[in-house]
Structures are given as C-alpha cells and as structure tokens.
Amino acid sequence: MALRISTRRAASSSTDGRGRSARLSIALLWLLAATLAPLAAQQLPAAPAPEGSPSEAAAGGQAPAPAGKVVGAPERHIVVSWKKVEGAIRYEVLIRPLGGDILIDRSTANTSIHEVLPPGTYQVRVISYNLFDRPASQSVWRYLDVIQVFTPVVSRVAPSILYSGVESSPIAVDGANFLTETTVELLRDGKIAARATVEEVADKRLAGRIDLASVAPGRYDLRLGNPENLSTIVPGAVEVRPRIQPELSALSLSAGYNDRIYRQVAVRGTGFIEGTTFF
C-alpha cells in the first residue's frame, strides 16, 4: 500500500466561467517526495480572495498548468519545490485541507520545503516576497490529493493470444487498483519484451495497445506496475504466436438475400485467426 498524490488547480472565482483546470508536477524523494511544478510569477490581486474561494490574480496573467502524480507510503516526508522567482528574497508556502484553515505556513529562502501529510485533500499556494519583504507574486491555489494506492490485481487478460509482427495489438486487463500511471509490460526471462500504451483506465479495467513488431513468438509473463514499485506479475498470461498469411480455398453464399446483401457467408481456408477480416 502507498499514497498517490494527485493535483489539480482550484476553481477560479473570476467571472469568465471557464473553470480551467491544471495539475501540479510532483516528483518522488526518498519514500515519498512531491515536487510542485514551476510556478510563474503572478501579480497579487487587489484584494485577497475569501477563504474557501481562491482566485487567480486580477492582473499579470495566469500561472502555467503543471501536471503529474506520484505515490509513496503513509506519513512520509514530501518536498514541495518551485522555480526561483527573480528578485524574491523569500517564499511563503501555505497548505490547507480542502475547505479548512491553513494547516502549514512555512517561510523559506530556498525553493522547496519538506513536510509530512496524511491521506486527504489539500490546497497549496506559494507566495514570493520582494527586497522590501512585501508580497510580490503568488501562485493560484492548487488541489493536492493524497490517496492510498494498492498493488494492481489481475483477474483476466484479453486477448490472451497475440500475434508477432503486429505493430498495434489491442490488449485489455480486468482487475482492480488501476491508475493512469499503471504500466503494462510483457516479460520473458525477467526482461521487458514489450510495453503497452495505456489508452483507457477505470478502477476495474485497463485497456491499450501493444507493439509486437519485434516480439518473437512464445509465452510471456504480464506485469502491471503502479508507482512506488507496487507491481503484479501474471506468469504465462500472454501467448504470442507467429502471424500466418491466410489462404482462401472456398467461398459459399446463402441462397437467400435481400437487396444483394447475403445473410450467410461461409469461408474455407487456412491461417484464419480471431479478428481476421474479409472484404
């Protein structure tokens, strides 16, 4: 079990109604270290936003929208870091539970702080101070979700038979504890033979495509991995077979048809596999 830290930007209280979203970029340090992505300098609004209703700056543009997630173990240190702001002599970092009061208020001359956070939903803001020790710029509030993450569980792989030489073969895995960061790999003798590109993720199903252009026929283990080395290996889950050129020997059509669309077509030959198409 570990923690996933996902981030998104708090909804803007400005009147444009677009509700743009963003994500913080986070990196792992020691067992758990989250790194806040670079936050561009932003002019302070004329008046602070009311508590629980954070806003973007009234002038000076919007901080960039970073993205990323990472996981770690409960009650481990995280590090929040950002890019240096020109002319800043120190920074103030505010962390609060969603809808709550400020939980952490740290001042530092560095561009990072180390803290400990249990599972929960938080918001983070970084404020820079100028040579006169006055607030000069700040980031918008960003959501930070600390969530428990578990080892992937595999109950079914479909299809379990794939074909060598195919550059983009569909593959789906049913089970539990899947994340957008979950990786899918074919292993042979403990070495990675192919990696899937994950396209769809739900808690109990993961689907994507895998490149078998240079994968030799044989039996392969399937490994699903979550961050923090939480992985599951299913021995011999996938068989890769040689791709055979289909050969057609006979074609018969049903006698009855409607508007020249035949109701039944029988095809005889060799080399047919699941997914073979006729046209």
Legacy VTK file of the C-alpha trace (Angstrom):
# vtk DataFile Version 3.0
C-alpha trace
ASCII
DATASET POLYDATA
POINTS 279 float
0.000 0.000 0.000
1.188 3.507 -0.763
-0.068 7.007 -1.308
-0.888 8.631 -4.593
-0.591 12.394 -4.709
-2.668 13.853 -7.498
-3.048 17.549 -8.058
-5.408 19.915 -9.775
-5.930 23.633 -9.650
-8.679 25.107 -7.507
-11.617 26.513 -9.435
-11.198 30.170 -10.293
-13.552 32.700 -8.756
-13.117 35.056 -11.730
-16.193 35.811 -13.827
-15.017 34.281 -17.125
-16.723 30.988 -16.146
-14.270 28.810 -17.962
-13.180 26.915 -14.848
-9.803 25.996 -16.257
-8.105 23.028 -14.557
-4.466 22.227 -14.071
-2.199 19.818 -12.301
0.912 20.194 -10.211
4.052 18.370 -11.211
5.308 16.144 -8.412
8.451 14.045 -8.072
9.429 11.328 -5.618
12.116 11.953 -2.975
13.126 9.185 -0.559
9.984 7.057 0.018
7.686 9.986 -0.712
8.589 13.379 -2.096
6.213 15.548 -4.055
7.676 18.345 -6.158
5.452 21.257 -7.038
5.919 22.162 -10.707
7.385 25.558 -11.625
5.066 28.373 -10.682
5.440 31.512 -12.761
5.317 34.883 -11.016
1.854 36.359 -10.899
0.698 39.781 -9.741
-1.232 39.810 -6.498
-4.923 40.663 -6.749
-6.114 43.977 -5.360
-7.848 42.140 -2.536
-7.349 38.580 -1.291
-9.938 36.026 -2.266
-12.269 34.959 0.551
-11.322 31.767 2.361
-12.624 28.688 0.559
-12.993 30.637 -2.684
-9.446 31.072 -4.059
-9.000 33.159 -7.189
-6.406 33.793 -9.848
-4.596 37.106 -9.935
-6.590 40.041 -11.164
-3.667 41.098 -13.355
-0.419 39.741 -14.672
-1.676 36.522 -16.252
-2.109 33.011 -15.019
0.422 30.566 -13.602
1.182 27.700 -16.010
-0.734 24.459 -15.689
1.702 21.788 -14.498
0.750 18.109 -14.436
1.784 14.867 -12.766
1.298 12.373 -9.964
3.436 10.273 -7.648
2.897 7.862 -4.775
4.547 6.985 -1.507
3.957 5.434 1.869
1.690 6.984 4.536
3.150 9.611 6.847
6.300 10.096 4.785
8.011 13.375 4.073
7.143 15.232 0.905
9.063 18.098 -0.615
7.223 20.920 -2.337
9.514 22.817 -4.724
9.195 25.535 -7.359
11.283 27.642 -9.722
13.099 30.683 -8.402
11.281 33.983 -8.865
13.553 36.818 -9.952
14.041 39.394 -7.183
12.453 37.273 -4.463
14.247 37.182 -1.096
11.973 34.540 0.429
8.853 32.498 -0.158
5.807 31.630 1.908
4.153 28.253 1.370
0.575 27.733 2.510
-1.068 24.314 2.749
-4.608 23.824 3.946
-7.151 20.994 3.995
-9.902 21.482 1.451
-12.403 23.879 2.958
-10.331 24.254 6.128
-7.921 26.636 7.780
-4.235 26.963 6.991
-2.502 23.822 8.217
1.080 24.663 7.193
2.555 28.156 6.828
6.285 27.990 6.055
8.708 30.773 5.184
11.946 29.906 3.405
14.681 31.489 1.315
15.005 28.227 -0.591
12.786 26.985 -3.400
11.478 23.947 -1.538
10.103 22.804 1.805
9.815 19.367 3.442
6.568 18.389 5.150
4.500 15.351 6.182
0.889 14.910 5.074
-1.525 12.072 5.847
-4.129 10.992 3.274
-6.608 13.725 2.420
-7.362 16.583 0.032
-5.342 19.770 0.382
-4.664 23.070 -1.359
-1.227 24.613 -1.838
-0.137 28.190 -2.595
3.357 29.710 -2.931
3.917 33.456 -2.371
7.157 35.298 -3.198
8.414 38.347 -1.268
10.488 41.200 -2.748
13.508 43.120 -1.374
11.183 45.140 0.850
9.816 41.883 2.287
6.417 42.534 0.800
4.308 40.028 -1.191
5.211 40.377 -4.857
3.692 37.368 -6.634
1.782 34.208 -5.858
0.525 31.035 -7.422
-3.137 30.181 -7.592
-4.393 27.618 -5.108
-3.752 24.084 -6.334
-5.543 20.967 -5.198
-3.406 18.182 -3.815
-4.995 14.780 -3.158
-3.112 12.280 -1.021
-4.754 8.920 -1.706
-3.931 5.374 -0.707
-2.687 3.270 -3.622
-2.547 -0.517 -3.780
-0.875 -3.233 -5.810
-2.697 -3.974 -9.103
-4.906 -7.060 -9.127
-5.378 -9.001 -12.383
-8.407 -11.259 -12.934
-8.447 -11.517 -16.734
-6.333 -10.625 -19.774
-7.985 -10.317 -23.172
-6.978 -11.385 -25.663
-4.555 -13.859 -24.172
-3.264 -14.790 -27.636
-1.473 -12.125 -29.662
0.457 -12.297 -32.921
4.066 -11.483 -33.634
4.816 -8.717 -36.106
1.668 -6.697 -35.381
2.606 -3.109 -34.574
-0.537 -2.210 -32.646
-2.376 -5.070 -30.941
-5.256 -4.292 -28.569
-4.954 -5.627 -25.036
-7.238 -5.270 -22.015
-6.864 -6.244 -18.376
-9.696 -6.712 -15.873
-8.981 -6.498 -12.172
-8.635 -3.722 -9.622
-6.461 -0.856 -8.364
-5.579 0.567 -11.784
-4.275 4.126 -12.175
-3.437 6.365 -15.098
0.200 5.708 -14.091
-0.184 1.928 -14.230
2.260 0.318 -16.667
1.645 -2.844 -18.683
4.602 -4.921 -19.878
5.333 -8.308 -21.404
8.273 -10.109 -19.779
10.374 -13.014 -20.946
13.065 -14.413 -18.686
12.573 -11.370 -16.459
13.329 -8.899 -19.260
10.898 -6.456 -20.818
9.890 -7.591 -24.307
7.173 -5.007 -24.974
5.317 -2.168 -23.265
1.694 -1.278 -23.833
0.399 2.218 -24.431
-2.468 2.627 -21.964
-5.444 4.398 -23.524
-8.345 3.790 -21.128
-8.250 3.382 -17.355
-11.004 2.597 -14.894
-10.685 1.191 -11.398
-11.507 -2.330 -12.611
-10.439 -2.250 -16.263
-7.411 -1.071 -18.183
-7.118 -1.081 -21.990
-4.497 -0.095 -24.503
-2.360 -1.243 -27.417
0.968 -3.059 -27.538
3.648 -3.115 -30.235
4.643 -6.679 -31.179
6.541 -5.785 -34.345
9.817 -7.154 -32.960
8.470 -9.622 -30.385
9.268 -13.266 -31.075
6.624 -15.972 -30.710
6.410 -17.615 -27.297
4.808 -17.465 -23.875
5.194 -14.196 -21.906
4.528 -13.022 -18.381
2.380 -9.950 -17.911
3.490 -7.299 -15.406
1.309 -4.453 -14.196
3.066 -1.797 -12.161
1.926 1.112 -10.043
4.285 3.789 -8.731
6.394 3.002 -5.654
7.250 -0.440 -7.106
3.792 -1.853 -6.467
3.577 -4.479 -9.198
1.886 -7.749 -10.072
3.281 -10.400 -12.420
0.980 -12.982 -14.030
3.166 -15.870 -15.275
2.488 -17.004 -18.841
-0.532 -14.743 -19.194
0.027 -13.962 -22.892
0.974 -16.224 -25.789
2.499 -14.608 -28.846
2.023 -16.716 -31.976
3.543 -16.380 -35.438
1.423 -14.413 -37.848
0.265 -16.627 -40.726
-0.834 -15.462 -44.156
-4.489 -16.543 -44.554
-5.349 -18.575 -47.625
-8.849 -18.792 -49.063
-9.902 -22.099 -50.623
-13.683 -21.811 -50.899
-16.480 -19.282 -50.516
-20.171 -20.105 -50.377
-23.079 -17.714 -50.117
-26.581 -18.372 -48.829
-29.320 -18.637 -51.430
-31.489 -16.012 -49.858
-30.518 -12.368 -49.920
-32.157 -9.016 -49.602
-31.050 -6.062 -51.700
-27.956 -8.107 -52.665
-26.831 -8.387 -49.026
-26.220 -12.066 -48.267
-27.489 -13.357 -44.959
-24.783 -16.006 -44.543
-21.272 -16.369 -45.891
-19.110 -19.469 -45.383
-15.353 -19.115 -45.913
-12.969 -22.071 -46.041
-9.215 -21.904 -45.924
-6.230 -21.774 -43.569
-4.447 -19.210 -41.436
-7.604 -17.617 -40.024
-7.347 -16.076 -36.557
-9.631 -14.149 -34.270
-10.007 -10.715 -35.829
-9.454 -11.846 -39.421
-11.495 -9.620 -41.741
-12.878 -10.311 -45.197
-13.712 -7.655 -47.745
LINES 1 280
279 0 1 2 3 4 5 6 7 8 9 10 11 12 13 14 15 16 17 18 19 20 21 22 23 24 25 26 27 28 29 30 31 32 33 34 35 36 37 38 39 40 41 42 43 44 45 46 47 48 49 50 51 52 53 54 55 56 57 58 59 60 61 62 63 64 65 66 67 68 69 70 71 72 73 74 75 76 77 78 79 80 81 82 83 84 85 86 87 88 89 90 91 92 93 94 95 96 97 98 99 100 101 102 103 104 105 106 107 108 109 110 111 112 113 114 115 116 117 118 119 120 121 122 123 124 125 126 127 128 129 130 131 132 133 134 135 136 137 138 139 140 141 142 143 144 145 146 147 148 149 150 151 152 153 154 155 156 157 158 159 160 161 162 163 164 165 166 167 168 169 170 171 172 173 174 175 176 177 178 179 180 181 182 183 184 185 186 187 188 189 190 191 192 193 194 195 196 197 198 199 200 201 202 203 204 205 206 207 208 209 210 211 212 213 214 215 216 217 218 219 220 221 222 223 224 225 226 227 228 229 230 231 232 233 234 235 236 237 238 239 240 241 242 243 244 245 246 247 248 249 250 251 252 253 254 255 256 257 258 259 260 261 262 263 264 265 266 267 268 269 270 271 272 273 274 275 276 277 278
